[in-house]
């Protein structure tokens, strides 16, 4: 790197300035540092510096407020924003105002040097400079390193139409992440339309997605618009994409490939001007191996993967999440509560199978059911033991295993249970391994398997076909 390359650093923390000066100096750059925004602005106006690194909070002016002015007079000058105010809104504002990169404090110095090198080498791309509205409620909460990486990824995707696949356990906030991509993105003026594949009977999925014409099937007494048409110009969120039936997967793949669709019973192609964001708690690669999900569709959806971490991987975010949910409860006229330190530590030790949704449900119960203002660890112990799995009966039979699975599901989802289709989902999860294992035990003999299962042979064949269970070649 040429010795003439000069980096301008603005941060009101003298220790940060010293560390950056040394690290960047060792990397071969000339460094000029200041503790205020006015000096940085003076340098930029005079045409000095090849790159700017600025903090957000400074004594005289916000570094974020400075970005548009710098971009106006020197659009070629790259800007890296660093901040201890590590929220999604900060990352989005930095990115939308034209920053090359956003780094939450504390950061790794080697990472900073690498970002500086990229900023000086990568050609400038056009950026969306529309400013995000201030004072909006944050769609995601947390300042842990895991969440910081999520914020940075989402912020980079705001100005694009790239398809995003959000994966994570139930209750981690996949729809919140999808809404953030829409609400802060280039399609924010369009509609955000969501559809949950697990909550729709499989025979109605295609009609729900693409709409249908009058008379297309029994009960179709009028034309109905589908979610693709409703989301035109906006974002379509395909939640629980892993539960989409195979026939609908094939049709969705065609839409993603060709950019158009037809209604069920229709013949006129319609343009699909939507951004697709999909989400699932399933391991789609495992479903592909089982023949339940199309591999080509997976690669169409998995353009930008985003993994939301479970609460157990970011326990340092629990106090902030609790305060947020308590404030929400108070806004809904529930009594204000405070959790003491022991109570908060007890929450951090919990495994949270239902993740953020389970935590939110717990906080609402605390606000609604307890008279004391300060909640202690004893209350948390009682609540968590109440929501734990019921005491095991003698033995560990199949019924008990299913009961434990459902108890965890209901506890995690609270009031967010799907309106319909739960029994079909449970039956699929139980029947497929049961039939698969029985066929393995009978070496693929379907006559014997039907006898073991107590099913008519034709019924077994239909279930094998509907559940996409692989059949041993040559088996009867």
Buried (B, 14 or more C-beta within 10 A) or exposed (E): EEEEBBBBBBBBBEEBBEBBBEBBEEBEBBBBBBBBBBBBBEBBEEEEBBBBBBBBBBEEBBBBBBBEBBBEEBEEBBBBBBBBBBBBBBBBBBBBBBBBBBBBBEBEBEEBBEBBEEBBEEEEEEBBBEEBEEEEEBBBBBBBBBBBBBBBBBBBBBBBBEBBBBBBBBBBBBBBBBBBBBBBBBBBEBBBBBBBBBBBEBEBBBBBBBBBBEEBEEEBEEBBEBBBBBBBEBBBBBBBBBBBBBEBBEBBBBBBEEEBBBBBBBEEEBEBBBBBBBBBBBEBEEBBEBEBBBEEBBEBBBBBEBBBBBBBBBBBBBBBBBBBBBEBBEEEEBBEBEBBEBBBBBBBEBEBBBBBBBBBBBBBBBBEEBEEEEBBBEBBEEBBEEBEEEEEEEEEEEEBEEBBBEBBBEBBBBEBEBEEBBEBBBEBEBBBEEBBEBBEEBEBBBEBBBBEBEBEEEEBBEBBEBBBBEEEEEBE
